[in-house]
Amino acid sequence: MHSDQQGDMEVSGPIVFVLDDDLSVREALRSLIRSVGLRCATFASAAEFLGFQRPDDPACLVLDVHLPDASGLDLIRELDAADDHIPIIIITGHGTIPMSVRAMKAGALEFLTKPFREEDLITALHQALERDGAARRERAEVAGLRHRLKQLTPREREVLALVATGRMNKQIAAELGTAEQTIKQHRGRVMKKLGVDSVAELVRLVERVVPR
């Protein structure tokens, strides 16, 4: 990363990463991105980008298909394998329909052929950053829900699992070999710990945090 970009790393907010081996393209894109009020960091190679400690802010990657040390599509697959779901906008000077299809199948959000309109890139950037921001909020919420689930006792987790399947207190009591009143108490504590007011909310919560 170039030294004159360090200031972009000292503030918070959405950030756009640009990965292109052409210095003039990197400079032009950085100027455009910063002109619309977004932070920007540029990289000349996949290795440079992968070795960078990215800030924990909404982000997206503008990626050239042709890189000196890897193909853009290979990098997308590498990021995906690492469970890194940063939204990616592919740019290329030699775009073909098969290449764009491969890029979109690999997970690219947008595919732009140079020269592209600045407005098209800016629109794609805002969509990508909005998507990443929403994904981060969802991950944070799910992490919070999982933390609350860990506060449940083993018996409360049993009751929760059965409530989530639609069983009534009486049925749960019979299945667990206990009194219906005891199940009511367990269910009340579960709902209080998880911060929900209804069984419907409880079911939706379980669906969000339990892998299918």
Salt bridges, closest charged atoms under 4 A:
ASP4 OD2 - ARG30 NH2 3.04
ASP8 OD1 - ARG34 NH2 3.54
ASP20 OD2 - LYS114 NZ 3.11
GLU27 OE1 - ARG30 NH2 2.83
ASP56 OD1 - ARG136 NH1 2.53
ASP57 OD2 - ARG39 NH2 2.76
ASP64 OD2 - LYS114 NZ 3.55
ASP74 OD1 - ARG77 NH2 2.85
ASP80 OD1 - HIS85 ND1 3.82
ASP83 OD1 - HIS85 NE2 2.64
ASP84 OD2 - ARG54 NH1 2.80
ASP120 OD1 - ARG117 NH2 2.96
ASP132 OD2 - ARG136 NE 2.87
GLU138 OE1 - ARG208 NH2 2.89
GLU141 OE1 - ARG208 NH2 2.74
GLU156 OE2 - ARG189 NE 3.26
GLU156 OE1 - LYS193 NZ 2.80
GLU158 OE1 - ARG155 NE 2.74
GLU175 OE1 - ARG167 NE 2.96
